[in-house]
Amino acid sequence: RFSGMKPSDYLSDNVWIEATKDAFVGVQFDVAVDDESKRRADDLGRRMFMNLDSHVDTKVEPAKADHSTLHFHRQNIPPCAALLTLANHVVDDIRGLEDLACLLKHPFGEFARVEGNLRDAEGCYLYYDTKNGKWVRPGKVAGSGSNPKGMGQRNKEHCDEASQARRNSLGVVHFVSVQGQ
């Protein structure tokens, strides 16, 4: 399904690899780029195309199926698949997994903890639900103007809410701390 560059093409470009490493703070890029990692990246790219097609077919109204954001997403699948492979954030072998299976690795070792200068970072964040063994995306964080907020502050808010008996958000209802129950 690749109409232009494949993920493996990005991983064959040392200039792209170095620029990518320089552009992302808090990500460890310690994967050896070899034929196996390139195969994994291409497998991931194909899977991402399949997942996007399935999403469009089942969740997107036909009138919106040609929306520019879907084109943007489709065009950026190859470099994203290369990036995820380079950062070692994807399970080692996605072949044979169920269609809707989570492709992210178990969190320990490959993902950056929100600490130090990452406490002020903005973006989407995930928590790993150790009880159910799966990733949860409770939200995103962005600060602006006189109210800057980073992931560290939002994590503190999540922990405070989860420890209270009064549950006031959908995420907290489903993922409360044991101490707060």
N, C-alpha and C positions, 0 to 999 in steps of 0.2 A: 504493500500500500504506500510505499514511499515514492513521492513524486519528484523529490529533489534529493537533498543529502539524507543519508541514513545516520542513525546514532553512531554507528561504527566509523563513519566518515569524520565526525567531530572528534572521536577518540583517536583518530589517526593524525589529527592536526595539533602539533605541539604548541603552536601559537595560541590556538583556541583553549587548550588545556591550561596553559599558564595564565591567560587572561581570565579564565573562569576561576582559577584558584585565587587570583588577586581580588576578584570582585565579591567574593562571599566571605563574610566574617563569621567565625565560629564553626566552620565546617572543616572537618579533617578529610583531606584528599590523600589517602594512602593506599589506594588500590593500584596494583600493577596493571598497566594497560597492555594487554596481550590479546591474542586471538580469542581466548575464552571470554574475557571481559567485553570484547567487541560483540561476540555472539550474544551474550547476555543483554547487552544494550539494545541490539536489534530485536531480540525476542520481546523485551520490555516495550519498545516502540510499537511493535505490531499489536501487543496486548493493549496498549494505551489507545491506539486507533480503534480496536475492537470495542473497548469500553466506551469510548466517545460515541461511536455509532449506535451502540445499544442504548446509551443515555438519550441520544437524540430521538431514536425510534420509540422509546417508551415514556419519556418524560417531557419532551419539548413539543409544544403545539406546532402543527404543520406550518402555520404562518410565520413562525419564528425559527424554523429549521435552517434558514439561510442567513441567520444573524451574524453580524461581523465578529462578535465575540467567539462564536463557534469556529469561524474561519481562523481567527487569531490563535485559538487553542490548538486547532489542527496543524497549523503551520509551525507551532512551537513544540510539538510532540518530539521530533527527533533530537533537538538540543536538550530538552528536559530529560529524555530517557538517557542521554549520554551523561548529563549532570548527575542524575540519581545513581547511575552505575558508578561513576567516578567517585562519588561520595560514599559508596557502599551502603546505601540506604534501602536496597531492595533485596528480597530473599534470594538466595543463591541460584535457585532454579525455579522459574515460574511455569515451565512447561508441565502440563498435567494438573495444575491447580484449577479449582472451580472458577467459573467465570467471574463471580463477585468476591472471590477471596482477596483478603488484604495482601498487598504485595510488599508492604514495608517490613523490614527486619524487626526482630525483637530489639527493643531499644538500647540495651546496654552495650556500650562500646562505640557505636557508630554515630550516635546523636549527641549534639551539644547540650549540656545542661545550661539552664538560664542562670548564670552567675557571672560575676565580674562585669566586664563591659557589655555583655549580652543582656544584662538586666534592663538596659535602656532600649533594646532592640524592639522594632515594630514588625508586625506581620501576623500570619496565621500560626497557631501553635497547637500542639498535640499533647495529650497525656496518654500514658500507657496504663490501662486498667489491668492491674496484675491479677485481680480476682477472676476476671473473665478472659484474660489473655488476649486483649485486643486494644487497638488504638482508638482514641476518642478525640474528635476535633471540637472542643467546646467553644471556640470562637477565634477572634482576631483582635489585635490591639493596635491602636494608632493614637498618637497624641497630637495636639495642635495648639497653637497660640500659647495662652497662659496656663494651659492644663496638659502639659506633656505627660504621657503615660507610656511606660514600657512594659515588656513582658514580666519583668520582676514584680512590678506593682500589681499587675493583673493576676499573677500567680498568688500573691499575698491575699488579694481579694477573694479568689476562688477558695483558698484554704480557710479563710475566715468564715465564708458563707457555708462551706461544707461542715465546719465544726459546730455550727449553730443548729439548734433544734428546729428553728423556723426556716423553712426552705423557700427561697424566693426566686428561683430560676429553674428552667427545665433541666439544665445540666446538673444543678445541685440536687434536684429531686432524684435523678438517676444515679448520681455518683457522689453520695454523701460519705463523709468519713465515718468509720465505725464509732469513734468517740462521740460524734454528734448525734447519734441515734438514741 
